[in-house]
Amino acid sequence: MAKKAGLTQSGTNIQEVKQQNAQSAGQGQFGTEFASETNAAEVKKFNQQAEAKKSQNSSK
């Protein structure tokens, strides 16, 4: 299969992706929005509970 310039193996347009990334970089789309809403202590608590349930289920 012949490779087209500016496209990845799966057919993604590299320039288009770079342009979209540049546009979204100035908007702070996701990175800061979710980081400010995440409670690290609460996430750790949920992770511990999930691990405890997992180990209980595996020992049955």
Backbone as CSV, one residue per row, in Angstrom:
resi,resn,N_x,N_y,N_z,CA_x,CA_y,CA_z,C_x,C_y,C_z
1,MET,0.841,-1.183,0.000,0.000,0.000,0.000,0.884,1.243,0.000
2,ALA,0.607,2.155,-0.889,1.412,3.375,-0.990,1.066,4.320,0.146
3,LYS,2.103,4.916,0.723,1.890,5.835,1.841,1.659,7.241,1.305
4,LYS,0.594,7.874,1.754,0.308,9.247,1.340,1.002,10.215,2.287
5,ALA,1.530,11.297,1.732,2.231,12.286,2.546,1.254,12.975,3.494
6,GLY,1.684,13.140,4.745,0.877,13.857,5.719,-0.186,13.022,6.400
7,LEU,-0.204,11.714,6.133,-1.190,10.849,6.768,-0.475,9.765,7.568
8,THR,-1.087,9.367,8.664,-0.534,8.253,9.436,-0.923,6.957,8.742
9,GLN,-0.449,5.854,9.277,-0.750,4.555,8.695,-2.251,4.278,8.692
10,SER,-2.951,4.777,9.705,-4.395,4.551,9.781,-5.201,5.584,8.995
11,GLY,-4.515,6.549,8.371,-5.211,7.519,7.527,-5.540,8.831,8.207
12,THR,-4.980,9.068,9.381,-5.238,10.316,10.099,-4.433,11.448,9.469
13,ASN,-5.082,12.567,9.267,-4.416,13.736,8.697,-3.604,14.429,9.788
14,ILE,-2.294,14.358,9.682,-1.404,14.872,10.725,-1.572,16.374,10.916
15,GLN,-1.640,17.123,9.826,-1.765,18.577,9.933,-3.074,18.980,10.604
16,GLU,-4.132,18.257,10.294,-5.431,18.567,10.900,-5.392,18.345,12.411
17,VAL,-4.760,17.264,12.833,-4.649,16.979,14.262,-3.805,18.044,14.953
18,LYS,-2.698,18.423,14.341,-1.844,19.468,14.925,-2.611,20.779,15.065
19,GLN,-3.421,21.109,14.059,-4.207,22.342,14.102,-5.240,22.282,15.236
20,GLN,-5.912,21.143,15.367,-6.900,20.998,16.435,-6.237,21.085,17.807
21,ASN,-5.066,20.475,17.934,-4.343,20.538,19.203,-3.945,21.965,19.538
22,ALA,-3.498,22.715,18.553,-3.096,24.101,18.776,-4.295,24.948,19.203
23,GLN,-5.439,24.706,18.576,-6.640,25.467,18.924,-7.103,25.156,20.340
24,SER,-7.089,23.897,20.703,-7.601,23.515,22.021,-6.611,23.856,23.135
25,ALA,-5.339,24.013,22.811,-4.332,24.304,23.831,-4.613,25.635,24.523
26,GLY,-5.060,26.608,23.800,-5.335,27.924,24.375,-6.637,27.977,25.149
27,GLN,-7.495,26.994,24.973,-8.809,27.032,25.603,-8.835,26.339,26.959
28,GLY,-7.806,25.602,27.298,-7.797,24.871,28.554,-8.965,23.908,28.648
29,GLN,-9.241,23.242,27.556,-10.464,22.454,27.452,-10.690,21.491,28.608
30,PHE,-9.793,20.523,28.796,-10.067,19.496,29.791,-9.093,19.529,30.958
31,GLY,-7.817,19.701,30.683,-6.802,19.549,31.708,-7.108,20.237,33.024
32,THR,-7.283,21.541,33.003,-7.501,22.267,34.253,-8.926,22.134,34.747
33,GLU,-9.865,21.963,33.834,-11.272,21.887,34.236,-11.508,20.698,35.170
34,PHE,-11.022,19.529,34.779,-11.266,18.352,35.599,-10.333,18.302,36.801
35,ALA,-9.137,18.807,36.644,-8.198,18.784,37.760,-8.740,19.592,38.929
36,SER,-9.402,20.700,38.656,-9.909,21.541,39.737,-11.121,20.915,40.424
37,GLU,-11.794,19.988,39.756,-12.981,19.378,40.331,-12.695,18.037,40.997
38,THR,-11.469,17.561,40.902,-11.131,16.238,41.431,-10.631,16.350,42.861
39,ASN,-11.244,15.580,43.743,-10.822,15.531,45.133,-9.931,14.300,45.291
40,ALA,-8.625,14.527,45.432,-7.658,13.425,45.458,-7.925,12.468,46.619
41,ALA,-8.281,12.992,47.780,-8.535,12.138,48.944,-9.735,11.223,48.686
42,GLU,-10.753,11.767,48.054,-11.939,10.975,47.767,-11.622,9.869,46.750
43,VAL,-10.824,10.196,45.747,-10.434,9.203,44.746,-9.642,8.080,45.404
44,LYS,-8.725,8.425,46.289,-7.939,7.403,46.987,-8.844,6.491,47.815
45,LYS,-9.853,7.094,48.466,-10.780,6.309,49.279,-11.549,5.321,48.405
46,PHE,-12.043,5.798,47.259,-12.771,4.915,46.349,-11.870,3.801,45.825
47,ASN,-10.611,4.124,45.540,-9.673,3.109,45.053,-9.415,2.047,46.116
48,GLN,-9.293,2.479,47.363,-9.069,1.524,48.455,-10.281,0.603,48.623
49,GLN,-11.472,1.173,48.536,-12.686,0.369,48.657,-12.774,-0.646,47.518
50,ALA,-12.419,-0.216,46.317,-12.473,-1.115,45.172,-11.476,-2.250,45.330
51,GLU,-10.277,-1.933,45.821,-9.266,-2.968,46.039,-9.727,-3.963,47.107
52,ALA,-10.351,-3.452,48.157,-10.839,-4.323,49.225,-11.907,-5.269,48.694
53,LYS,-12.815,-4.757,47.893,-13.864,-5.597,47.300,-13.255,-6.631,46.360
54,LYS,-12.247,-6.208,45.622,-11.611,-7.123,44.690,-10.937,-8.280,45.421
55,SER,-10.248,-7.960,46.514,-9.567,-9.020,47.250,-10.568,-9.926,47.967
56,GLN,-11.710,-9.375,48.400,-12.751,-10.202,49.010,-13.323,-11.174,47.978
57,ASN,-13.560,-10.681,46.774,-14.142,-11.518,45.730,-13.171,-12.595,45.264
58,SER,-11.888,-12.285,45.253,-10.916,-13.269,44.779,-10.652,-14.359,45.800
59,SER,-10.924,-14.079,47.082,-10.680,-15.079,48.116,-11.862,-16.042,48.293
60,LYS,-12.974,-15.754,47.659,-14.162,-16.619,47.798,-14.026,-17.869,46.960
